Amino acid sequence: MAKRVKLRKGQPTLRPVRADLHIHTVLSACADYRMAPPLIVRTALQRGLDLIAITDHNSGENAGAVLRAAEGTGLTVLPGMELCTREEVHLVALFPELISLLCWQEEVYEALPHLANDEAVFGVQLVVDEQGRFLGKNHRFLFAATDLSLEEAVRRITEIGGFCFPAHVDRPAFGLLTQLGFLPQDVDLPAVEISPRISCQAARERFPSLGSRVIIQASDAHRLEDIGLGMTVFSMAEPSFEELILASVGRDGRGVLGYGQLPGGQDLV
């Protein structure tokens, strides 16, 4: 485990922060029925995580429930969403507070096709409270591609005060590099996400276009068993949205220390 890093006078002490920034709940039809707020929080704590993000498909309706479930536990939860753009690229969008996510959600709902979810084919999309109690269903077809282009989505997320990065760029399905074949130079993407299926070094070798961008590894967990299997160990002053922004661009001593997690809690660098 990396040691605490002390910066010059006036700067905060940095420490390792274990983060899994791509986790689904029962709102995602493809997620396991156990992906309820209290179980997600408990599992994240058991895995030694300090920071997680809730990123359901094209919706943030369960993010607040997970934030409330984590209150007083020491786990920081960022409200977020996994957006599907017009190009069918998955984009993780994270926000500093729930209200910003809900504002973004309104725009996403407007950009979704007016289709109902076919529960017999895709599964149910459940809205729950912080204890995992059933509140209702989302009947929109949330797995659909929106009418938002990648460029437009990145611009709007940034304007609202959020931060985003392309999800699982190494995967053939919905990954930016497989969908577009390149990283757009006119879109501000300082960081990208890889899945647990590939190491950071292998990703840089396989995709030279990543250049010096910060690589974030996340689980894209749809089951409790997957939470923390892909994670990033950041150097931060604290687990917060503001510190994540600094670490994701390698600013003020923040950055990435390592990836993954072994059974003994060791970092897999």
C-alpha positions in Angstrom: 0.0 0.0 0.0 1.3 3.4 -0.9 2.3 5.7 1.9 0.7 9.1 2.6 2.3 11.8 0.6 3.0 15.2 2.2 3.1 18.2 -0.2 4.7 21.5 0.2 3.5 23.8 3.0 -0.1 24.7 2.8 -1.0 21.7 0.7 -3.1 18.8 2.2 -1.6 15.4 2.9 -2.5 12.9 0.2 -3.5 9.3 0.9 -4.6 6.3 -1.1 -8.3 6.3 -2.0 -9.8 3.0 -3.3 -12.6 3.8 -5.8 -15.0 1.8 -8.0 -16.7 4.4 -10.2 -19.1 2.3 -12.2 -21.7 0.4 -10.2 -25.3 -0.4 -11.2 -28.4 -0.9 -9.1 -31.7 -2.7 -9.6 -32.8 0.2 -11.8 -30.7 -1.3 -14.5 -32.7 -4.1 -16.0 -29.5 -6.2 -16.5 -28.5 -5.9 -12.9 -29.0 -8.7 -10.3 -32.0 -8.3 -8.0 -29.6 -8.0 -5.0 -28.1 -4.7 -6.2 -30.1 -2.7 -3.6 -28.6 0.3 -1.8 -27.9 -1.2 1.6 -26.3 -4.3 0.1 -24.2 -2.2 -2.3 -22.9 -0.1 0.5 -22.2 -3.1 2.8 -20.3 -4.9 0.0 -18.3 -1.8 -0.9 -17.2 -1.4 2.7 -16.4 -5.1 3.0 -14.2 -4.7 -0.1 -12.3 -1.8 1.5 -13.6 0.8 -0.9 -13.6 4.5 0.1 -15.4 5.9 -2.9 -18.0 4.5 -5.3 -20.3 5.9 -8.0 -23.8 4.8 -8.9 -24.1 4.7 -12.7 -27.4 3.1 -14.0 -28.3 3.2 -17.6 -29.6 6.6 -18.7 -31.1 7.3 -15.3 -30.2 8.5 -11.8 -33.4 7.6 -10.0 -31.7 5.2 -7.5 -28.6 7.3 -6.9 -30.1 9.3 -4.0 -31.1 6.1 -2.3 -27.5 4.8 -2.3 -26.3 8.2 -1.0 -28.7 8.0 1.9 -27.8 4.3 2.6 -24.1 5.3 2.9 -24.7 8.2 5.4 -22.6 7.7 8.5 -20.7 4.7 7.1 -17.5 6.4 5.9 -18.2 5.5 2.3 -18.4 8.3 -0.2 -21.0 7.9 -3.0 -21.0 10.0 -6.1 -24.3 10.3 -8.0 -23.9 9.4 -11.7 -25.2 7.7 -14.8 -24.0 5.5 -17.7 -25.2 7.4 -20.7 -25.7 5.7 -24.1 -24.9 8.3 -26.8 -26.3 8.5 -30.3 -23.2 6.7 -31.5 -24.0 3.9 -29.0 -20.9 4.8 -26.9 -21.3 4.3 -23.1 -20.2 7.4 -21.2 -19.9 7.5 -17.4 -21.1 10.9 -16.0 -20.5 11.8 -12.4 -21.7 14.8 -10.5 -20.8 16.6 -7.2 -24.4 16.5 -5.9 -27.7 14.8 -6.6 -29.5 17.9 -7.9 -27.0 18.2 -10.8 -27.6 14.6 -11.7 -31.3 15.0 -11.7 -31.0 18.1 -13.9 -29.0 16.1 -16.4 -31.5 13.2 -16.1 -34.2 15.5 -17.4 -32.2 16.2 -20.5 -31.4 12.5 -21.0 -35.1 11.6 -20.7 -36.0 14.1 -23.4 -33.3 12.5 -25.6 -34.5 9.0 -25.1 -36.7 7.4 -27.8 -40.3 7.2 -26.6 -40.3 3.4 -26.1 -41.6 1.4 -23.2 -39.4 -1.2 -21.5 -40.3 -4.8 -22.5 -39.9 -6.5 -19.1 -40.3 -9.9 -20.6 -37.2 -9.4 -22.8 -35.0 -7.0 -20.8 -36.1 -7.3 -17.2 -37.6 -4.9 -14.7 -36.2 -1.5 -13.8 -36.9 -1.0 -10.1 -36.9 2.2 -8.2 -36.1 1.6 -4.5 -35.5 3.6 -1.3 -32.3 3.6 0.9 -33.4 0.3 2.6 -34.1 -1.4 -0.7 -37.8 -1.2 -0.4 -39.8 -1.1 -3.6 -41.1 2.3 -4.7 -42.0 1.7 -8.3 -40.8 0.9 -11.7 -39.3 3.0 -14.5 -41.2 2.1 -17.6 -38.9 3.9 -20.1 -36.6 1.8 -22.2 -33.5 2.9 -20.4 -31.1 0.7 -22.4 -31.7 2.6 -25.6 -29.3 5.0 -27.3 -30.2 8.6 -26.7 -30.2 11.3 -29.4 -27.3 13.0 -27.7 -24.0 12.9 -29.6 -20.8 12.2 -27.7 -19.6 15.7 -28.3 -22.9 17.2 -27.1 -23.1 15.0 -24.1 -19.6 15.8 -22.9 -20.2 19.5 -23.4 -23.5 19.5 -21.5 -22.2 17.3 -18.6 -19.3 19.7 -18.2 -21.6 22.8 -18.3 -23.8 21.3 -15.5 -20.7 20.8 -13.4 -20.2 17.1 -13.9 -17.2 15.0 -15.0 -17.3 12.2 -17.6 -15.2 9.6 -19.2 -15.9 6.8 -21.8 -16.8 3.5 -20.2 -14.9 0.2 -20.8 -13.1 1.4 -23.9 -11.4 -2.1 -24.2 -14.7 -3.9 -24.7 -16.3 -4.6 -28.1 -19.8 -3.6 -27.0 -20.5 0.1 -26.5 -16.8 1.0 -26.1 -15.7 4.3 -27.7 -12.7 2.8 -29.5 -14.7 -0.1 -31.0 -17.8 2.1 -31.9 -15.8 5.0 -33.4 -12.4 3.4 -33.9 -10.6 6.5 -32.5 -10.6 9.1 -29.8 -12.1 12.3 -31.1 -9.5 15.1 -30.7 -12.2 17.8 -30.5 -13.9 16.3 -27.4 -12.4 16.9 -24.0 -11.8 13.5 -22.6 -8.8 13.6 -20.1 -9.6 10.2 -18.7 -11.0 6.9 -20.0 -12.2 3.7 -18.2 -11.1 0.2 -18.8 -12.8 -3.0 -17.6 -11.3 -5.5 -15.2 -10.6 -7.7 -18.2 -7.4 -5.8 -19.1 -4.5 -4.2 -17.3 -3.6 -0.5 -17.7 -0.3 -1.5 -19.3 -2.0 -3.8 -21.8 -4.6 -1.2 -22.6 -1.9 1.4 -23.4 -0.1 -1.1 -25.6 -3.3 -2.3 -27.4 -4.7 1.3 -27.8 -1.8 3.7 -28.5 -4.3 6.5 -29.1 -4.9 6.6 -25.3 -1.7 8.5 -25.1 -1.0 10.0 -21.7 -4.7 10.1 -20.6 -5.4 8.9 -17.1 -6.8 5.4 -17.1 -9.6 4.5 -14.6 -10.4 0.9 -14.0 -13.9 0.1 -12.7 -16.0 -3.0 -12.2 -19.2 -2.0 -14.1 -20.7 -4.2 -11.4 -24.1 -5.7 -12.1 -23.8 -8.2 -9.2 -22.6 -7.8 -5.6 -19.8 -10.2 -6.3 -18.3 -7.8 -8.9 -18.1 -4.7 -6.8 -14.5 -3.7 -6.4 -13.1 -6.4 -8.7 -12.1 -3.5 -11.0 -11.0 -0.5 -9.0 -8.6 2.4 -9.1 -6.4 3.5 -6.2 -6.1 7.2 -6.4 -3.8 9.6 -4.5 -6.2 12.2 -3.0 -6.6 14.4 0.1 -10.0 12.8 0.6 -12.6 10.8 -1.3 -14.6 13.5 -3.0 -15.8 14.7 -6.4 -13.4 17.7 -6.3 -10.4 15.5 -5.5 -11.4 13.0 -8.2 -11.3 15.8 -10.8 -7.7 16.7 -9.7 -6.6 13.1 -9.7 -8.2 12.4 -13.1 -6.0 15.1 -14.7 -2.9 14.5 -12.6 -3.0 17.9 -10.9 -1.5 19.1 -7.6 0.2 15.8 -6.8 -3.0 13.8 -7.3 -3.1 10.8 -9.6 -3.4 7.1 -9.9 -1.4 4.8 -7.6 -2.6 1.4 -8.8 -5.4 -0.8 -10.0 -7.5 -3.9 -9.0 -7.7 -5.8 -5.7 -6.4 -9.1 -4.6 -8.0 -11.2 -1.8 -5.6 -10.0 0.8 -6.4 -6.4 0.0 -3.2 -5.9 -1.9 -3.1 -3.5 -4.8 -2.7 -5.1 -8.2 -0.5 -2.4 -10.0 
